[in-house]
């Protein structure tokens, strides 16, 4: 991917916010980051990518971000965790969010930005490799 998709960019900015200001929580960082990358109210309110990001934070998958209770969305968290596992086994899937989406167990027909979040974090090396058993 040449240009980072909107929700991937928001995830990267949120991590940057958390690293610069550890007093912020992941939900606060996401809200600030999404507000920077888009002025679209609908995009800012979209829960699927936000909850994928928060799910990764919750489980300690992001370097330097403490585990915690950040989301109630089990589904989007599960999608993100499965996507990370698929990328661990098949890193080439980072080239295609649709192909990555097709490799995970899900109830939704299309990904709603969750794969953009996971791929952006993966590509920037922000996924905690120790969580993956590496």
N, C-alpha and C positions, 0 to 999 in steps of 0.2 A: 504494500500500500504506500503510495507516494504521500498523499495528504492524510493526516490523521483524522478520522471521522470525529464528529462533534463529541460524542460521549467518551471516546478514547481520549480526546484532548482534555475533557473535563476531569477524567480520572487521573491523568498525569498532573494536571494543575492541583487537584485536591491533595495528591501525595506531596507535592511541593509545598503547599500551604501547611500541611501537617509537620513536615520536616523543619520548616522555618518557624513555626509557632506551635510547639507541643501542647500548649494550653487549649488548642482547638480540638474538638472531637471530630471523628470522621464525618458524621452528618453535617456538622457546621462547615467543614472544609468542602464537602460536595456542594453545599448550597452556595458558598462563595465562588467556587470554581465554575459551576454551571452558569452562574450569573455573569461571569467574565466572558465565557465563550459564546453565549447566545443571549439575545434579548427576547427570544420567543418564549412567551409564558407557557405554552403547551410543552415545549422542549424542557423548560426548567422544572416543570411539575412531573415529567414522565418518571414513573417509579421503577420500571424494569432495569434500566442501566444503573440507576442510583442504588437499588437493592443488590445488584450484582457486585458493585463496588463495596458496599457496606458489608456484604456477606464475606468477601475476601478479607476485609479488615477484621471482621468479627472472629474469624478462624485463625488469624495471625499469618495470613499468606502474603502480606505486604511488609517488606523490609522496614524495620524501625517503627512500625505502627502496632501498638499493643492490642492484644486480643481484648474483646469486650462484647457488650450487648448493644448492637448498633441497628439491627433490622428485625422486623417481625416476618419478613418474607422468606419463608423456607424454600419456595419454588425457585426464585431468582438466585438465591444463594447457592442452591443445589446446581443450577445450570452453570454458574460461574466455576464452582469447584470441579464439576465434571469437565468443563472446558480446559481448565488448567491441567487436569490429568491427561486429557487427550493431547494437549500440546507437549506435555512431557514425553509421551510415547511417540508422537508424530508432529515434530516441530514445523514441518512443512505446511500444516494446517493453518499456521499464522497468516498465510497468503490468501486465505479465503474464509471470511466469516461464515458464509453459507455452508461450506464444506465442514467447518468446525461444528456448526449448529446441527448438521445432519448426523454427527457422530455421538451426540449425547441423547440421553433419555429425557424426553420432555412431553409436556401436554400441549404446548403452544405450537402453532404451525410455523410461524416465522420468529426469528429473533428480533427483539425490539431494542437493540443497542447493547445488549449484554455482551455479545461476542466482541464488539468494538472495544469495550472496557477491558476485557480480559486480554485481548491481543495487544492492545497498546501497552498495558502493564508488562506483559510477557516480553514484548519486543524491546522495551527499555530496561529489561533486567531487574524489574522491581518485585517480581514474585520471589518469595523466600524459598530458595532451592532446598534448604534444610527440611522444609515442610514436605517436600517431594521425595525425601529419602535419598537425595543426592549429596 
